[in-house]
Amino acid sequence: MSILPRVSGREVVAALAKINYEKDCQKGSHIVLRKVAHPHRRLVVPDHKEVSKGTLRAIIKQAGLAVEEFIELLR
């Protein structure tokens, strides 16, 4: 397993925007993203200063990415 970086919710949103996820709405401290090509695929990203490792791993899995691919998107 790869080591997950410490990232904020906004950094996660910016990385996922590179693979065609866009902000759909925000309810409180949770940002709802949807995939442009697939409107039924939605992800919820907490807008926290640091997203916990378990939550980040779940978001990466739901996006259909490997940890290494996500790390490349952060660059």
Distance bins in CASP14 RR format, pairs under 12 A and 6 or more apart:
PFRMAT RR
TARGET T0000
AUTHOR 0000-0000-0000
RMODE 2
METHOD distances of the structure
MODEL  1
1 53 0 0 0 0 0 1 0 0 0 0 0
1 54 0 0 0 0 0 1 0 0 0 0 0
1 57 0 0 0 0 1 0 0 0 0 0 0
1 60 0 0 0 0 0 1 0 0 0 0 0
1 66 0 0 0 0 0 1 0 0 0 0 0
1 67 1 0 0 1 0 0 0 0 0 0 0
1 68 0 0 0 0 0 1 0 0 0 0 0
2 53 0 0 0 0 0 1 0 0 0 0 0
2 56 0 0 0 0 0 1 0 0 0 0 0
2 57 0 0 0 0 0 1 0 0 0 0 0
2 60 0 0 0 0 0 1 0 0 0 0 0
2 65 0 0 0 0 0 1 0 0 0 0 0
2 66 0 0 0 0 1 0 0 0 0 0 0
2 67 1 0 1 0 0 0 0 0 0 0 0
2 68 1 0 1 0 0 0 0 0 0 0 0
2 69 0 0 0 0 0 1 0 0 0 0 0
2 70 0 0 0 0 1 0 0 0 0 0 0
2 71 1 0 0 1 0 0 0 0 0 0 0
2 72 0 0 0 0 0 1 0 0 0 0 0
3 53 0 0 0 0 1 0 0 0 0 0 0
3 56 0 0 0 0 0 1 0 0 0 0 0
3 57 0 0 0 0 0 1 0 0 0 0 0
3 67 0 0 0 0 1 0 0 0 0 0 0
3 68 0 0 0 0 0 1 0 0 0 0 0
3 70 0 0 0 0 0 1 0 0 0 0 0
3 71 0 0 0 0 1 0 0 0 0 0 0
4 12 0 0 0 0 0 1 0 0 0 0 0
4 50 0 0 0 0 0 1 0 0 0 0 0
4 51 0 0 0 0 1 0 0 0 0 0 0
4 52 0 0 0 0 1 0 0 0 0 0 0
4 53 1 0 1 0 0 0 0 0 0 0 0
4 54 0 0 0 0 1 0 0 0 0 0 0
4 55 0 0 0 0 0 1 0 0 0 0 0
4 56 1 0 1 0 0 0 0 0 0 0 0
4 57 1 0 0 1 0 0 0 0 0 0 0
4 58 0 0 0 0 0 1 0 0 0 0 0
4 59 0 0 0 0 0 1 0 0 0 0 0
4 60 0 0 0 0 1 0 0 0 0 0 0
4 61 0 0 0 0 0 1 0 0 0 0 0
4 66 0 0 0 0 0 1 0 0 0 0 0
4 67 1 0 0 1 0 0 0 0 0 0 0
4 68 0 0 0 0 0 1 0 0 0 0 0
4 70 0 0 0 0 1 0 0 0 0 0 0
4 71 0 0 0 0 1 0 0 0 0 0 0
4 74 0 0 0 0 0 1 0 0 0 0 0
5 11 0 0 0 0 1 0 0 0 0 0 0
5 12 0 0 0 0 0 1 0 0 0 0 0
5 15 0 0 0 0 0 1 0 0 0 0 0
5 50 0 0 0 0 0 1 0 0 0 0 0
5 51 0 0 0 0 0 1 0 0 0 0 0
5 53 0 0 0 0 1 0 0 0 0 0 0
5 56 0 0 0 0 1 0 0 0 0 0 0
5 57 0 0 0 0 0 1 0 0 0 0 0
5 60 0 0 0 0 0 1 0 0 0 0 0
5 67 0 0 0 0 1 0 0 0 0 0 0
5 68 0 0 0 0 0 1 0 0 0 0 0
5 70 0 0 0 0 1 0 0 0 0 0 0
5 71 1 0 0 1 0 0 0 0 0 0 0
5 72 0 0 0 0 0 1 0 0 0 0 0
5 73 0 0 0 0 0 1 0 0 0 0 0
5 74 1 0 0 1 0 0 0 0 0 0 0
5 75 0 0 0 0 0 1 0 0 0 0 0
6 12 0 0 0 0 0 1 0 0 0 0 0
6 48 0 0 0 0 0 1 0 0 0 0 0
6 49 0 0 0 0 1 0 0 0 0 0 0
6 50 1 0 1 0 0 0 0 0 0 0 0
6 51 0 0 0 0 1 0 0 0 0 0 0
6 52 0 0 0 0 1 0 0 0 0 0 0
6 53 0 0 0 0 1 0 0 0 0 0 0
6 56 0 0 0 0 1 0 0 0 0 0 0
6 74 0 0 0 0 0 1 0 0 0 0 0
7 13 0 0 0 0 0 1 0 0 0 0 0
7 14 0 0 0 0 1 0 0 0 0 0 0
7 15 1 0 0 1 0 0 0 0 0 0 0
7 16 0 0 0 0 0 1 0 0 0 0 0
7 45 0 0 0 0 0 1 0 0 0 0 0
7 46 0 0 0 0 0 1 0 0 0 0 0
7 48 0 0 0 0 1 0 0 0 0 0 0
7 49 0 0 0 0 1 0 0 0 0 0 0
7 50 1 0 0 1 0 0 0 0 0 0 0
7 51 1 0 0 1 0 0 0 0 0 0 0
7 52 0 0 0 0 0 1 0 0 0 0 0
7 53 0 0 0 0 0 1 0 0 0 0 0
7 55 0 0 0 0 0 1 0 0 0 0 0
7 56 1 0 0 1 0 0 0 0 0 0 0
7 57 0 0 0 0 0 1 0 0 0 0 0
7 59 0 0 0 0 0 1 0 0 0 0 0
7 60 0 0 0 0 0 1 0 0 0 0 0
7 70 0 0 0 0 1 0 0 0 0 0 0
7 71 0 0 0 0 1 0 0 0 0 0 0
7 73 0 0 0 0 0 1 0 0 0 0 0
7 74 1 0 0 1 0 0 0 0 0 0 0
7 75 0 0 0 0 0 1 0 0 0 0 0
8 14 0 0 0 0 1 0 0 0 0 0 0
8 15 0 0 0 0 0 1 0 0 0 0 0
8 29 0 0 0 0 0 1 0 0 0 0 0
8 31 0 0 0 0 0 1 0 0 0 0 0
8 45 0 0 0 0 1 0 0 0 0 0 0
8 46 0 0 0 0 1 0 0 0 0 0 0
8 47 0 0 0 0 1 0 0 0 0 0 0
8 48 1 0 0 1 0 0 0 0 0 0 0
8 49 1 0 1 0 0 0 0 0 0 0 0
8 50 1 0 0 1 0 0 0 0 0 0 0
8 51 1 0 0 1 0 0 0 0 0 0 0
8 52 0 0 0 0 0 1 0 0 0 0 0
8 56 0 0 0 0 0 1 0 0 0 0 0
8 74 0 0 0 0 0 1 0 0 0 0 0
9 15 0 0 0 0 1 0 0 0 0 0 0
9 16 0 0 0 0 1 0 0 0 0 0 0
9 17 0 0 0 0 0 1 0 0 0 0 0
9 23 0 0 0 0 0 1 0 0 0 0 0
9 26 0 0 0 0 0 1 0 0 0 0 0
9 29 0 0 0 0 1 0 0 0 0 0 0
9 30 0 0 0 0 1 0 0 0 0 0 0
9 31 1 0 0 1 0 0 0 0 0 0 0
9 33 0 0 0 0 0 1 0 0 0 0 0
9 43 0 0 0 0 0 1 0 0 0 0 0
9 44 0 0 0 0 0 1 0 0 0 0 0
9 45 1 0 1 0 0 0 0 0 0 0 0
9 46 1 0 0 1 0 0 0 0 0 0 0
9 47 1 0 1 0 0 0 0 0 0 0 0
9 48 1 0 1 0 0 0 0 0 0 0 0
9 49 0 0 0 0 1 0 0 0 0 0 0
9 50 0 0 0 0 1 0 0 0 0 0 0
9 51 1 0 1 0 0 0 0 0 0 0 0
9 52 0 0 0 0 0 1 0 0 0 0 0
9 55 0 0 0 0 1 0 0 0 0 0 0
9 56 0 0 0 0 1 0 0 0 0 0 0
9 59 0 0 0 0 1 0 0 0 0 0 0
9 74 0 0 0 0 0 1 0 0 0 0 0
10 16 0 0 0 0 0 1 0 0 0 0 0
10 17 0 0 0 0 0 1 0 0 0 0 0
10 23 0 0 0 0 0 1 0 0 0 0 0
10 26 0 0 0 0 0 1 0 0 0 0 0
10 29 0 0 0 0 0 1 0 0 0 0 0
10 31 0 0 0 0 1 0 0 0 0 0 0
10 33 0 0 0 0 0 1 0 0 0 0 0
10 45 0 0 0 0 1 0 0 0 0 0 0
10 46 0 0 0 0 0 1 0 0 0 0 0
10 47 1 0 0 1 0 0 0 0 0 0 0
10 48 0 0 0 0 1 0 0 0 0 0 0
10 49 0 0 0 0 1 0 0 0 0 0 0
10 50 0 0 0 0 0 1 0 0 0 0 0
10 51 0 0 0 0 1 0 0 0 0 0 0
10 74 0 0 0 0 0 1 0 0 0 0 0
11 17 0 0 0 0 0 1 0 0 0 0 0
11 18 0 0 0 0 0 1 0 0 0 0 0
11 31 0 0 0 0 0 1 0 0 0 0 0
11 45 0 0 0 0 1 0 0 0 0 0 0
11 46 0 0 0 0 0 1 0 0 0 0 0
11 47 0 0 0 0 0 1 0 0 0 0 0
11 48 0 0 0 0 0 1 0 0 0 0 0
11 49 0 0 0 0 0 1 0 0 0 0 0
11 50 0 0 0 0 1 0 0 0 0 0 0
11 51 0 0 0 0 1 0 0 0 0 0 0
11 56 0 0 0 0 0 1 0 0 0 0 0
11 59 0 0 0 0 0 1 0 0 0 0 0
11 70 0 0 0 0 0 1 0 0 0 0 0
11 71 0 0 0 0 0 1 0 0 0 0 0
11 73 0 0 0 0 1 0 0 0 0 0 0
11 74 1 0 0 1 0 0 0 0 0 0 0
11 75 0 0 0 0 0 1 0 0 0 0 0
12 18 0 0 0 0 0 1 0 0 0 0 0
12 19 0 0 0 0 0 1 0 0 0 0 0
12 21 0 0 0 0 1 0 0 0 0 0 0
12 23 0 0 0 0 0 1 0 0 0 0 0
12 30 0 0 0 0 0 1 0 0 0 0 0
12 31 0 0 0 0 1 0 0 0 0 0 0
12 33 0 0 0 0 1 0 0 0 0 0 0
12 43 0 0 0 0 1 0 0 0 0 0 0
12 44 0 0 0 0 0 1 0 0 0 0 0
12 45 1 0 1 0 0 0 0 0 0 0 0
12 46 0 0 0 0 1 0 0 0 0 0 0
12 47 0 0 0 0 1 0 0 0 0 0 0
12 48 0 0 0 0 1 0 0 0 0 0 0
12 49 0 0 0 0 0 1 0 0 0 0 0
12 50 0 0 0 0 0 1 0 0 0 0 0
12 51 1 0 0 1 0 0 0 0 0 0 0
12 52 0 0 0 0 0 1 0 0 0 0 0
12 55 0 0 0 0 1 0 0 0 0 0 0
12 56 1 0 0 1 0 0 0 0 0 0 0
12 57 0 0 0 0 0 1 0 0 0 0 0
12 58 0 0 0 0 0 1 0 0 0 0 0
12 59 1 0 0 1 0 0 0 0 0 0 0
12 60 0 0 0 0 1 0 0 0 0 0 0
12 62 0 0 0 0 0 1 0 0 0 0 0
12 63 0 0 0 0 1 0 0 0 0 0 0
12 65 0 0 0 0 0 1 0 0 0 0 0
12 70 0 0 0 0 1 0 0 0 0 0 0
12 71 0 0 0 0 0 1 0 0 0 0 0
12 73 0 0 0 0 1 0 0 0 0 0 0
12 74 0 0 0 0 1 0 0 0 0 0 0
13 19 0 0 0 0 0 1 0 0 0 0 0
13 21 1 0 0 1 0 0 0 0 0 0 0
13 22 0 0 0 0 1 0 0 0 0 0 0
13 23 1 0 0 1 0 0 0 0 0 0 0
13 24 0 0 0 0 0 1 0 0 0 0 0
13 26 0 0 0 0 1 0 0 0 0 0 0
13 30 0 0 0 0 0 1 0 0 0 0 0
13 31 1 0 1 0 0 0 0 0 0 0 0
13 32 0 0 0 0 0 1 0 0 0 0 0
13 33 1 0 0 1 0 0 0 0 0 0 0
13 34 0 0 0 0 0 1 0 0 0 0 0
13 43 0 0 0 0 1 0 0 0 0 0 0
13 44 0 0 0 0 0 1 0 0 0 0 0
13 45 1 0 1 0 0 0 0 0 0 0 0
13 46 0 0 0 0 0 1 0 0 0 0 0
13 47 0 0 0 0 1 0 0 0 0 0 0
13 48 0 0 0 0 0 1 0 0 0 0 0
13 51 0 0 0 0 0 1 0 0 0 0 0
13 59 0 0 0 0 0 1 0 0 0 0 0
13 63 0 0 0 0 0 1 0 0 0 0 0
13 73 0 0 0 0 0 1 0 0 0 0 0
13 74 0 0 0 0 0 1 0 0 0 0 0
14 21 0 0 0 0 1 0 0 0 0 0 0
14 22 0 0 0 0 0 1 0 0 0 0 0
14 23 0 0 0 0 0 1 0 0 0 0 0
14 31 0 0 0 0 0 1 0 0 0 0 0
14 33 0 0 0 0 0 1 0 0 0 0 0
14 45 0 0 0 0 0 1 0 0 0 0 0
14 70 0 0 0 0 0 1 0 0 0 0 0
14 73 0 0 0 0 1 0 0 0 0 0 0
14 74 0 0 0 0 1 0 0 0 0 0 0
14 75 0 0 0 0 0 1 0 0 0 0 0
15 21 0 0 0 0 1 0 0 0 0 0 0
15 33 0 0 0 0 0 1 0 0 0 0 0
15 43 0 0 0 0 0 1 0 0 0 0 0
15 45 0 0 0 0 1 0 0 0 0 0 0
15 51 0 0 0 0 0 1 0 0 0 0 0
15 56 0 0 0 0 0 1 0 0 0 0 0
15 59 0 0 0 0 1 0 0 0 0 0 0
15 60 0 0 0 0 1 0 0 0 0 0 0
15 63 0 0 0 0 1 0 0 0 0 0 0
15 65 0 0 0 0 1 0 0 0 0 0 0
15 67 0 0 0 0 0 1 0 0 0 0 0
15 69 0 0 0 0 1 0 0 0 0 0 0
15 70 1 0 0 1 0 0 0 0 0 0 0
15 71 0 0 0 0 1 0 0 0 0 0 0
15 72 0 0 0 0 1 0 0 0 0 0 0
15 73 1 1 0 0 0 0 0 0 0 0 0
15 74 1 0 1 0 0 0 0 0 0 0 0
15 75 0 0 0 0 1 0 0 0 0 0 0
16 22 0 0 0 0 1 0 0 0 0 0 0
16 23 0 0 0 0 1 0 0 0 0 0 0
16 24 0 0 0 0 0 1 0 0 0 0 0
16 31 0 0 0 0 1 0 0 0 0 0 0
16 32 0 0 0 0 0 1 0 0 0 0 0
16 33 1 0 1 0 0 0 0 0 0 0 0
16 34 0 0 0 0 0 1 0 0 0 0 0
16 35 0 0 0 0 1 0 0 0 0 0 0
16 36 0 0 0 0 0 1 0 0 0 0 0
16 41 0 0 0 0 0 1 0 0 0 0 0
16 42 0 0 0 0 0 1 0 0 0 0 0
16 43 1 0 0 1 0 0 0 0 0 0 0
16 44 0 0 0 0 0 1 0 0 0 0 0
16 45 1 0 0 1 0 0 0 0 0 0 0
16 51 0 0 0 0 0 1 0 0 0 0 0
16 56 0 0 0 0 0 1 0 0 0 0 0
16 59 0 0 0 0 1 0 0 0 0 0 0
16 60 0 0 0 0 1 0 0 0 0 0 0
16 62 0 0 0 0 0 1 0 0 0 0 0
16 63 1 0 0 1 0 0 0 0 0 0 0
16 64 0 0 0 0 0 1 0 0 0 0 0
16 65 0 0 0 0 1 0 0 0 0 0 0
16 69 0 0 0 0 0 1 0 0 0 0 0
16 70 0 0 0 0 1 0 0 0 0 0 0
16 73 1 0 0 1 0 0 0 0 0 0 0
16 74 0 0 0 0 0 1 0 0 0 0 0
17 23 0 0 0 0 1 0 0 0 0 0 0
17 31 0 0 0 0 0 1 0 0 0 0 0
17 33 0 0 0 0 1 0 0 0 0 0 0
17 34 0 0 0 0 0 1 0 0 0 0 0
17 35 0 0 0 0 0 1 0 0 0 0 0
17 36 0 0 0 0 1 0 0 0 0 0 0
17 43 0 0 0 0 0 1 0 0 0 0 0
17 45 0 0 0 0 0 1 0 0 0 0 0
17 63 0 0 0 0 0 1 0 0 0 0 0
17 73 0 0 0 0 1 0 0 0 0 0 0
17 74 0 0 0 0 0 1 0 0 0 0 0
18 33 0 0 0 0 0 1 0 0 0 0 0
18 36 0 0 0 0 0 1 0 0 0 0 0
18 63 0 0 0 0 0 1 0 0 0 0 0
18 65 0 0 0 0 0 1 0 0 0 0 0
18 69 0 0 0 0 0 1 0 0 0 0 0
18 70 0 0 0 0 0 1 0 0 0 0 0
18 72 0 0 0 0 1 0 0 0 0 0 0
18 73 1 0 1 0 0 0 0 0 0 0 0
18 74 0 0 0 0 1 0 0 0 0 0 0
18 75 0 0 0 0 1 0 0 0 0 0 0
19 33 0 0 0 0 0 1 0 0 0 0 0
19 35 0 0 0 0 1 0 0 0 0 0 0
19 36 0 0 0 0 1 0 0 0 0 0 0
19 37 0 0 0 0 1 0 0 0 0 0 0
19 38 0 0 0 0 0 1 0 0 0 0 0
19 41 0 0 0 0 0 1 0 0 0 0 0
19 43 0 0 0 0 0 1 0 0 0 0 0
19 60 0 0 0 0 0 1 0 0 0 0 0
19 63 1 0 0 1 0 0 0 0 0 0 0
19 64 0 0 0 0 1 0 0 0 0 0 0
19 65 1 0 0 1 0 0 0 0 0 0 0
19 69 0 0 0 0 1 0 0 0 0 0 0
19 70 0 0 0 0 1 0 0 0 0 0 0
19 72 0 0 0 0 0 1 0 0 0 0 0
19 73 1 0 0 1 0 0 0 0 0 0 0
19 74 0 0 0 0 0 1 0 0 0 0 0
20 33 0 0 0 0 1 0 0 0 0 0 0
20 34 0 0 0 0 1 0 0 0 0 0 0
20 35 1 0 1 0 0 0 0 0 0 0 0
20 36 1 0 1 0 0 0 0 0 0 0 0
20 37 1 0 0 1 0 0 0 0 0 0 0
20 38 0 0 0 0 1 0 0 0 0 0 0
20 39 0 0 0 0 0 1 0 0 0 0 0
20 41 0 0 0 0 0 1 0 0 0 0 0
20 43 0 0 0 0 0 1 0 0 0 0 0
20 63 0 0 0 0 0 1 0 0 0 0 0
20 73 0 0 0 0 0 1 0 0 0 0 0
21 31 0 0 0 0 0 1 0 0 0 0 0
21 32 0 0 0 0 0 1 0 0 0 0 0
21 33 1 0 1 0 0 0 0 0 0 0 0
21 34 1 0 0 1 0 0 0 0 0 0 0
21 35 1 0 1 0 0 0 0 0 0 0 0
21 36 1 0 0 1 0 0 0 0 0 0 0
21 37 0 0 0 0 1 0 0 0 0 0 0
21 38 0 0 0 0 1 0 0 0 0 0 0
21 39 0 0 0 0 0 1 0 0 0 0 0
21 41 0 0 0 0 1 0 0 0 0 0 0
21 42 0 0 0 0 1 0 0 0 0 0 0
21 43 1 0 0 1 0 0 0 0 0 0 0
21 44 0 0 0 0 0 1 0 0 0 0 0
21 45 0 0 0 0 1 0 0 0 0 0 0
21 59 0 0 0 0 0 1 0 0 0 0 0
21 62 0 0 0 0 0 1 0 0 0 0 0
21 63 1 0 0 1 0 0 0 0 0 0 0
21 64 0 0 0 0 0 1 0 0 0 0 0
21 65 0 0 0 0 0 1 0 0 0 0 0
21 73 0 0 0 0 0 1 0 0 0 0 0
22 31 0 0 0 0 0 1 0 0 0 0 0
22 32 0 0 0 0 0 1 0 0 0 0 0
22 33 1 0 0 1 0 0 0 0 0 0 0
22 34 1 0 0 1 0 0 0 0 0 0 0
22 35 0 0 0 0 1 0 0 0 0 0 0
22 36 1 0 1 0 0 0 0 0 0 0 0
22 37 0 0 0 0 0 1 0 0 0 0 0
22 38 0 0 0 0 0 1 0 0 0 0 0
22 39 0 0 0 0 0 1 0 0 0 0 0
22 41 0 0 0 0 0 1 0 0 0 0 0
22 42 0 0 0 0 0 1 0 0 0 0 0
22 43 0 0 0 0 0 1 0 0 0 0 0
23 30 0 0 0 0 0 1 0 0 0 0 0
23 31 1 0 0 1 0 0 0 0 0 0 0
23 32 1 0 0 1 0 0 0 0 0 0 0
23 33 1 0 0 1 0 0 0 0 0 0 0
23 34 0 0 0 0 1 0 0 0 0 0 0
23 35 0 0 0 0 0 1 0 0 0 0 0
23 36 0 0 0 0 0 1 0 0 0 0 0
23 42 0 0 0 0 0 1 0 0 0 0 0
23 43 0 0 0 0 0 1 0 0 0 0 0
23 44 0 0 0 0 0 1 0 0 0 0 0
23 45 0 0 0 0 1 0 0 0 0 0 0
23 47 0 0 0 0 0 1 0 0 0 0 0
24 30 0 0 0 0 0 1 0 0 0 0 0
24 31 0 0 0 0 1 0 0 0 0 0 0
24 32 1 0 1 0 0 0 0 0 0 0 0
24 33 1 0 0 1 0 0 0 0 0 0 0
24 34 1 0 1 0 0 0 0 0 0 0 0
24 35 0 0 0 0 1 0 0 0 0 0 0
24 36 0 0 0 0 0 1 0 0 0 0 0
24 39 0 0 0 0 1 0 0 0 0 0 0
24 40 0 0 0 0 0 1 0 0 0 0 0
24 41 0 0 0 0 0 1 0 0 0 0 0
24 42 1 0 0 1 0 0 0 0 0 0 0
24 43 0 0 0 0 1 0 0 0 0 0 0
24 44 0 0 0 0 1 0 0 0 0 0 0
24 45 0 0 0 0 0 1 0 0 0 0 0
25 31 0 0 0 0 1 0 0 0 0 0 0
25 32 1 0 1 0 0 0 0 0 0 0 0
25 33 0 0 0 0 1 0 0 0 0 0 0
25 34 0 0 0 0 1 0 0 0 0 0 0
25 42 0 0 0 0 1 0 0 0 0 0 0
25 44 0 0 0 0 0 1 0 0 0 0 0
25 45 0 0 0 0 0 1 0 0 0 0 0
26 32 1 0 0 1 0 0 0 0 0 0 0
26 33 0 0 0 0 1 0 0 0 0 0 0
26 44 0 0 0 0 0 1 0 0 0 0 0
26 45 0 0 0 0 1 0 0 0 0 0 0
26 46 0 0 0 0 0 1 0 0 0 0 0
26 47 1 0 0 1 0 0 0 0 0 0 0
27 44 0 0 0 0 1 0 0 0 0 0 0
27 45 0 0 0 0 0 1 0 0 0 0 0
27 46 0 0 0 0 0 1 0 0 0 0 0
27 47 0 0 0 0 0 1 0 0 0 0 0
28 44 0 0 0 0 0 1 0 0 0 0 0
28 45 0 0 0 0 0 1 0 0 0 0 0
28 46 0 0 0 0 1 0 0 0 0 0 0
28 47 1 0 0 1 0 0 0 0 0 0 0
28 48 0 0 0 0 0 1 0 0 0 0 0
29 44 0 0 0 0 0 1 0 0 0 0 0
29 45 0 0 0 0 1 0 0 0 0 0 0
29 46 1 0 1 0 0 0 0 0 0 0 0
29 47 1 0 1 0 0 0 0 0 0 0 0
29 48 1 0 0 1 0 0 0 0 0 0 0
29 49 0 0 0 0 0 1 0 0 0 0 0
29 51 0 0 0 0 0 1 0 0 0 0 0
30 42 0 0 0 0 0 1 0 0 0 0 0
30 43 0 0 0 0 0 1 0 0 0 0 0
30 44 1 0 1 0 0 0 0 0 0 0 0
30 45 1 0 0 1 0 0 0 0 0 0 0
30 46 1 0 1 0 0 0 0 0 0 0 0
30 47 1 0 0 1 0 0 0 0 0 0 0
30 48 0 0 0 0 1 0 0 0 0 0 0
30 51 0 0 0 0 0 1 0 0 0 0 0
30 55 0 0 0 0 0 1 0 0 0 0 0
30 59 0 0 0 0 0 1 0 0 0 0 0
31 42 0 0 0 0 0 1 0 0 0 0 0
31 43 0 0 0 0 1 0 0 0 0 0 0
31 44 1 0 0 1 0 0 0 0 0 0 0
31 45 1 0 1 0 0 0 0 0 0 0 0
31 46 1 0 0 1 0 0 0 0 0 0 0
31 47 1 0 1 0 0 0 0 0 0 0 0
31 48 0 0 0 0 0 1 0 0 0 0 0
31 51 0 0 0 0 0 1 0 0 0 0 0
31 59 0 0 0 0 0 1 0 0 0 0 0
32 41 0 0 0 0 0 1 0 0 0 0 0
32 42 1 0 0 1 0 0 0 0 0 0 0
32 43 1 0 0 1 0 0 0 0 0 0 0
32 44 1 0 1 0 0 0 0 0 0 0 0
32 45 0 0 0 0 1 0 0 0 0 0 0
32 46 0 0 0 0 0 1 0 0 0 0 0
32 47 0 0 0 0 0 1 0 0 0 0 0
33 39 0 0 0 0 0 1 0 0 0 0 0
33 41 0 0 0 0 1 0 0 0 0 0 0
33 42 1 0 0 1 0 0 0 0 0 0 0
33 43 1 0 1 0 0 0 0 0 0 0 0
33 44 1 0 0 1 0 0 0 0 0 0 0
33 45 1 0 0 1 0 0 0 0 0 0 0
33 46 0 0 0 0 0 1 0 0 0 0 0
33 47 0 0 0 0 0 1 0 0 0 0 0
33 59 0 0 0 0 1 0 0 0 0 0 0
33 62 0 0 0 0 0 1 0 0 0 0 0
33 63 0 0 0 0 1 0 0 0 0 0 0
34 40 0 0 0 0 1 0 0 0 0 0 0
34 41 1 0 0 1 0 0 0 0 0 0 0
34 42 1 0 1 0 0 0 0 0 0 0 0
34 43 1 0 0 1 0 0 0 0 0 0 0
34 44 0 0 0 0 0 1 0 0 0 0 0
34 45 0 0 0 0 0 1 0 0 0 0 0
34 63 0 0 0 0 0 1 0 0 0 0 0
35 41 1 0 1 0 0 0 0 0 0 0 0
35 42 1 0 0 1 0 0 0 0 0 0 0
35 43 0 0 0 0 1 0 0 0 0 0 0
35 62 0 0 0 0 0 1 0 0 0 0 0
35 63 0 0 0 0 1 0 0 0 0 0 0
35 64 0 0 0 0 0 1 0 0 0 0 0
36 42 0 0 0 0 0 1 0 0 0 0 0
38 63 0 0 0 0 0 1 0 0 0 0 0
38 64 0 0 0 0 0 1 0 0 0 0 0
41 62 0 0 0 0 1 0 0 0 0 0 0
41 63 0 0 0 0 1 0 0 0 0 0 0
41 64 0 0 0 0 1 0 0 0 0 0 0
42 59 0 0 0 0 0 1 0 0 0 0 0
42 62 0 0 0 0 1 0 0 0 0 0 0
42 63 0 0 0 0 0 1 0 0 0 0 0
43 51 0 0 0 0 0 1 0 0 0 0 0
43 55 0 0 0 0 0 1 0 0 0 0 0
43 56 0 0 0 0 0 1 0 0 0 0 0
43 58 0 0 0 0 1 0 0 0 0 0 0
43 59 1 0 1 0 0 0 0 0 0 0 0
43 60 0 0 0 0 1 0 0 0 0 0 0
43 61 0 0 0 0 0 1 0 0 0 0 0
43 62 1 0 1 0 0 0 0 0 0 0 0
43 63 1 0 0 1 0 0 0 0 0 0 0
43 64 0 0 0 0 1 0 0 0 0 0 0
43 65 0 0 0 0 0 1 0 0 0 0 0
44 51 0 0 0 0 0 1 0 0 0 0 0
44 55 0 0 0 0 1 0 0 0 0 0 0
44 58 0 0 0 0 1 0 0 0 0 0 0
44 59 0 0 0 0 1 0 0 0 0 0 0
44 62 0 0 0 0 1 0 0 0 0 0 0
44 63 0 0 0 0 0 1 0 0 0 0 0
45 51 1 0 0 1 0 0 0 0 0 0 0
45 52 0 0 0 0 0 1 0 0 0 0 0
45 55 0 0 0 0 1 0 0 0 0 0 0
45 56 0 0 0 0 1 0 0 0 0 0 0
45 58 0 0 0 0 0 1 0 0 0 0 0
45 59 1 0 0 1 0 0 0 0 0 0 0
45 60 0 0 0 0 0 1 0 0 0 0 0
45 62 0 0 0 0 0 1 0 0 0 0 0
45 63 0 0 0 0 1 0 0 0 0 0 0
46 52 0 0 0 0 1 0 0 0 0 0 0
46 54 0 0 0 0 0 1 0 0 0 0 0
46 55 1 0 0 1 0 0 0 0 0 0 0
46 56 0 0 0 0 1 0 0 0 0 0 0
46 58 0 0 0 0 0 1 0 0 0 0 0
46 59 0 0 0 0 1 0 0 0 0 0 0
47 55 0 0 0 0 0 1 0 0 0 0 0
48 55 0 0 0 0 1 0 0 0 0 0 0
48 56 0 0 0 0 0 1 0 0 0 0 0
50 56 0 0 0 0 1 0 0 0 0 0 0
51 57 0 0 0 0 1 0 0 0 0 0 0
51 58 0 0 0 0 1 0 0 0 0 0 0
51 59 1 0 0 1 0 0 0 0 0 0 0
51 60 0 0 0 0 0 1 0 0 0 0 0
51 70 0 0 0 0 0 1 0 0 0 0 0
52 58 0 0 0 0 1 0 0 0 0 0 0
52 59 0 0 0 0 0 1 0 0 0 0 0
53 59 0 0 0 0 0 1 0 0 0 0 0
53 60 0 0 0 0 0 1 0 0 0 0 0
53 67 0 0 0 0 0 1 0 0 0 0 0
54 60 0 0 0 0 1 0 0 0 0 0 0
54 61 0 0 0 0 1 0 0 0 0 0 0
54 62 0 0 0 0 0 1 0 0 0 0 0
54 67 0 0 0 0 0 1 0 0 0 0 0
55 61 0 0 0 0 0 1 0 0 0 0 0
55 62 0 0 0 0 0 1 0 0 0 0 0
56 62 0 0 0 0 0 1 0 0 0 0 0
56 63 0 0 0 0 0 1 0 0 0 0 0
56 65 0 0 0 0 0 1 0 0 0 0 0
56 67 0 0 0 0 1 0 0 0 0 0 0
56 70 0 0 0 0 1 0 0 0 0 0 0
56 71 0 0 0 0 0 1 0 0 0 0 0
56 74 0 0 0 0 0 1 0 0 0 0 0
57 63 0 0 0 0 0 1 0 0 0 0 0
57 64 0 0 0 0 0 1 0 0 0 0 0
57 65 0 0 0 0 0 1 0 0 0 0 0
57 66 0 0 0 0 0 1 0 0 0 0 0
57 67 1 0 0 1 0 0 0 0 0 0 0
57 70 0 0 0 0 1 0 0 0 0 0 0
58 64 0 0 0 0 0 1 0 0 0 0 0
58 65 0 0 0 0 0 1 0 0 0 0 0
58 67 0 0 0 0 0 1 0 0 0 0 0
58 70 0 0 0 0 0 1 0 0 0 0 0
59 65 0 0 0 0 1 0 0 0 0 0 0
59 67 0 0 0 0 0 1 0 0 0 0 0
59 70 0 0 0 0 1 0 0 0 0 0 0
59 73 0 0 0 0 0 1 0 0 0 0 0
60 66 1 0 0 1 0 0 0 0 0 0 0
60 67 1 0 0 1 0 0 0 0 0 0 0
60 68 0 0 0 0 0 1 0 0 0 0 0
60 69 0 0 0 0 1 0 0 0 0 0 0
60 70 1 0 1 0 0 0 0 0 0 0 0
60 71 0 0 0 0 1 0 0 0 0 0 0
60 72 0 0 0 0 0 1 0 0 0 0 0
60 73 0 0 0 0 1 0 0 0 0 0 0
60 74 0 0 0 0 0 1 0 0 0 0 0
61 67 0 0 0 0 1 0 0 0 0 0 0
61 69 0 0 0 0 0 1 0 0 0 0 0
61 70 0 0 0 0 1 0 0 0 0 0 0
62 70 0 0 0 0 0 1 0 0 0 0 0
63 69 0 0 0 0 1 0 0 0 0 0 0
63 70 1 0 0 1 0 0 0 0 0 0 0
63 73 0 0 0 0 1 0 0 0 0 0 0
64 70 0 0 0 0 1 0 0 0 0 0 0
64 73 0 0 0 0 0 1 0 0 0 0 0
65 71 0 0 0 0 1 0 0 0 0 0 0
65 72 0 0 0 0 1 0 0 0 0 0 0
65 73 1 0 0 1 0 0 0 0 0 0 0
65 74 0 0 0 0 0 1 0 0 0 0 0
66 72 0 0 0 0 1 0 0 0 0 0 0
66 73 0 0 0 0 0 1 0 0 0 0 0
67 73 0 0 0 0 0 1 0 0 0 0 0
67 74 0 0 0 0 0 1 0 0 0 0 0
68 74 0 0 0 0 0 1 0 0 0 0 0
68 75 0 0 0 0 0 1 0 0 0 0 0
69 75 0 0 0 0 0 1 0 0 0 0 0
END
